[in-house]
Every structure is written in C-alpha cells, then in structure tokens.
Amino acid sequence: MKRVSSHVSLASEAEINLDLSRLIIDKPRLGLGLERKRSFDEQSWSELSHRQNDGFDSVLQSPAFPSGGFDSPFSVGTHFGGGGPRPLVNEAWEALRKSVVYFRGQPVGTIAATDHASEEVLNYDQVFVRDFVPSALAFLMNNETDIVKNFLLKTLHLQSSEKMVDRFKLGAGAMPASFKVDRNKNRNTETLVADFGESAIGRVAPVDSGFWWIILLRAYTKYTGDVSLSESPDCQKCMRLILNLCLSEGFDTFPTLLCTDGCSMIDRRMGIYGYPIEIQALFYMALRCALQMLKPEGEGKEFIEKIGQRLHALTYHMRNYFWLDFHNLNNIYRYKTEEYSHTAVNKFNVIPDSIPDWVFDFMPCRGGYFLGNVSPAMMDFRWFALGNCIAIVSSLATPEQSVAIMDLIEERWDELVGEMPLKICYPAIENHEWRIITGCDPKNTRWSYHNGGTWPVLLWLLTAACIKTGRPQMAKRAIELAESRLLKDGWPEYYDGKAGRFVGKQARKFQTWSIAGYLVARMMLEDPSTLMMISMEEDRPVKPTMRRSASWNA
C-alpha cells in the first residue's frame, strides 16, 4: 500500500480558497441507480464486490414499501469472497424493518431501539434525526426511497413547531432531536410530537440535527437524481433557517461554532463544550451540501455568498489549528506562552504542561488526527471517531490528512477498534478528571458509553473513510469483527471495556442504528459507488487574481 507522509504543512490562504463556481454548478444531479462504478483497482477489490443482484434500476414491491423488498438488490447478503447467502444480513434487514414507524399509513422513520426486554422505554421509542441517518442510507441503497422522503418532509414541517424550553423560545431554524407518533384511539387521530431538547437529559437542543438533515437531503437527491424535493420552496426555506442560526454574526472571533455539552451524539456532559470536532466537521459538510442545493436567486444568493465566506475561513482554521501529527505535537510541546502580537506562534496560549502524558505514546511517527476541541488556552487531545471520519468523507481533511488519519487508525488498531469497532473517543477519562468533567456521571464511567465506549453504528463511517482513502481491506477486517458478535449479542447499542469486549452495562438490545450501520457498511463495501451519496470531493484551490499595477501602462 502506498504511504504518504503524515506531516501536513500549514495551508496558505490561497490553497484553501474554494472554487465556488464549481461547487454551485456541481449540483447533486447523479442518480446512483442509473450509474454504478467501481472505485478501486486493487486486485482484491473484485473479490469484495460480488452481489446477488446488481439491478438498481429494478423496482421490487413489498407490502411495507412500494419501492422495495427483501429480494431487492441488497436484501440478500453474500460472503465477501462470493459465497452463499449470509443469514446475518437477512436477520439485520428483518430487525431494521421491525423498527419502522408509520404515520397515517406512511413510513416516516425508525425508532431508536426495539428492545422489548427492557423495563424502561424512556425515549428509545422515538425517531431520532441523527439515529435515522444510517437507516435512511440503508433504505436508499436498497431502492426504498419513500421512507426517506417522508422523513425529510415530516421533520421539515416540525421545524415550524413552537420551540419552548421553560419560558425561552428557540431559534426558528432549530430542528428536532426526535419525534414520536401520538395516537389518540378515542378520536382515531395521529399527531407528530417533536422534542427539541426540552425533554432531553440536561435540556440541550441538538446542534447536529439540522446538519444531518441537510446532509441526508443531499444524499436523497444524489441517489434518486430527483431535484424536485431539494428545490421545493419548503426545503429551500428549511435550509436557509438552519443556516441562519449558524451564520449569524456575533462576538465570535473564530469561524467554528461555539456549542454546549450534550448537543450532539455525545448527549451527556463529557467536556466537549466549546468547539467540538464532531460539530465542526458536520457544520463544514452541511455548508458544502447546502451550497450545492440552494438556488442562486432571491435569499438563496445571499446565503451562498455567506457560505462561501464561512467555508473559506473554516477550512483554514480547521486544517491549521485543529490538526495534530507528530511534527505539530513537537511544536506545541516547545511552545512559548504569553505571546502578545499578530506574529504569535502560540495563538491560543496553550500551556505545554497541559499536554496529557498519554498523547506522546499514542501519537505514531506516521499518522495524525483532528483534535477534539481547540479554544483559548485549551486543546482537547482526545481522538473522536465521528468527527475524524466525517472530516475524511466531507474532504474537510486534505488528501494527506485523510491518509494520516487512516494511518493512525491502522497503527493504533488495538486501541481504537480492538475486538469491536469503533471507539467513540479515546482515551477514557477517569478518577478525579472523570469526577470533574462528567460530574460523576454513573453512565459515563471509564471505557463505557460515551467515555471511551465502543459504538457499532460508527462502523459505517469507518467503512466510508476506508473506501474513500483506498483501504477496503481495513473496512473488511472491521466488518468481520462486527459480524462475529453483533447478531449473537442482540445488536447492542454499545460495548464496554478497553477492547470493546463486553456488551454495555446499560446498552439497549436491537438498537436500530447498530443494525443499520452494519448494513450500510456492508453495502458500501460491496458496491463502493454508493459512497457518492455522502462523499464530497476535494475542493480545487483557486489561484489568486493577478491584477496589473497602476504603473503597467505608464
């Protein structure tokens, strides 16, 4: 395998200028059902690509979904080596279909978990925006597009709901964390009830929901080739309202988004307040998706200009200040402090003594990753899976940085993957640090849940990153690890322990996104062209405009 040096030099402003004209023209016009291409030329790749049916153009019927069924392209699994049917895939599809939620006879999403053995349902019977994304991708890949379209439309309409937490009103663009179907048997009516964070632990509104909605809208448009939904007035307005929350001017001196703890997948207190990598990577990807879908007329034109300006600054900031490799770690280790001028090297006044000891052993000579958080006098050196994988898929990471992230995962496989993919973050915080940062959270003890726990849903993002960087064998290895345990363990929500050996102490069984994450990972590996639904191409640098001086004609 060809290796690229992990040292990435600081990007100049000219290098990260975005070619807006190309991005706007590059509308998500490709219907993946009409064009299927293999992405890699490795000899082993052909062995990974066998499928029972390559007919994405076929439309097969089922009672639940008019445009799909168990005999549609990916409903019957095969061995990676081209063997017979895989019962695990069929079991996964059956479990996924059991999680489907109907509203007035139409499928509108999937509930978080169908663990009937659990005494407390809590909010696991609701449709979560972020949780539904892997389910939506699985259905799209299986030619079942109606449920995805219905979900996008229903959540769009919920955006206009009144959003009150106690006596405070949320912004108009906020998207719900989840919703449920309220059935009144006496009146024989059904109503969608949204939760914008007012019922969540800690009463935190989800920042990531709006970003996932925009990303999923592009995936739907990219797969179906149908732009009528994304270009509809309702969808255009929804995107503008979401973006208005993020692009409004304030006191920030950074282009990143300032967030509170618990506003994303890590929805409990885990010390990610500030500028967490997960939100910044999703923010970047959502901006690029919106740039492709917004109509350049009326209010859309103004937002396209704002997006371009923000992407320019955000790209520079993330690639320079959030990036950590061996070279940059050594530089931070040698930082001087209390620098006061525009020429300061230690721009965030990070104290070198604050670098945790584990980083020096964790950082390989070849490899790198985006830091968990960067803000004044603070760097969170923890490695977060979702943010780094999204950085690769969205091309927030340069090609060299993407290779370096995968090098790191390969070098630290035992720590980050272990016996079940994938660690949500590394390492776990413990002892006094755990008491201070989590507030003694009994659910986020060391190597459990969000504190270094292992989440099977992240398998699809790891697979997407592997495919984009040309490392299908890494994805195959991770999928085979998951296949050895997931069905036997009842599709748990998460695993505990340093190596992810134990089913989580409070993990729900038949967790829908664990099921969907596996299916999406497997389908992507069998047909890498499906990655185009979510993958963003690298931006081509724009050369600075050369202007003649006044003396040219003198």
TASULVEN-V830069 format. One line per field, one symbol per residue. ss: DSSP state (2 for helix, 1 for strand, 0 for the rest). psi: psi as a letter, one per 40 degrees, with the letter a starting at -180 (. if undefined). burial: 1 if it has 16 or more other ideal C-beta (glycine too) atoms within 10 Angstrom, else 0. Layout:
ss->???
psi->???
burial->???
This chain:
ss->00000000000000000002222220000000000000000000222200000000000000000000000000001100000011222222222222011110011111001000000000000011222222222222200002222222222222000001100110000000011111110000111111100000000000022222222222222222000000002222222222222220000000000010000000000000010122222222222222222000002222222222222222222222201112222222200000000000000000022200222222000001110011100111001122222222200000222222222222202222000000101100002222222200000000010010010222222222222200022222222222200222200000110000011000000012222222222222220222222000000000000000000000
psi->hhihhehhihhidddehhgddddddgigehheeehhiieieidedddeehidhegeeihiiiddhdfaadeidedhiiidefaaihdddddddddddeehhihfehheaiidifgeehdhdbeeeihhdddedddddddddefgdddddddddddddddeihghhbehhiidehiidiiihhhhddefihihhiheeeeihefhihdeddddddddddddddddehedddeiddddddddddddddeiiaeheieihhiiieeadgfihefeibgidddddddddddddddddhhfibdddddddddddddddddddddddehhaddddddddeiiifhgieehdgdefhhdeehiddddddhidhiiihidihihehhheihhdddddddddefdhidddddddddddddfdddddbehhihdihaiiibddddddeffhedfihfibegeihhddeddddddddddefgddddddddddddeddddeffidiiiidefdhhidfhiifhdedddddddddddddgedededeihihhhihhihhiiidede.
burial->00010101001000011101001100110101100000100000100110000001000100001011100111111101000001011001101110111010001111111110000000111111111111111111111111111111111101100010000001001111111110000000000101111101000111111111111111111111010011000011111111101110000001111010111111111111111111111111111111111110000100110111011101111111111111011001001000000000010001000010001001110111111111000011111111111111111111001111111111110011111111111111100001001100100111111111111111111111111111110111011011101110111111111111011100111111111111111111111111111111001001000000000000
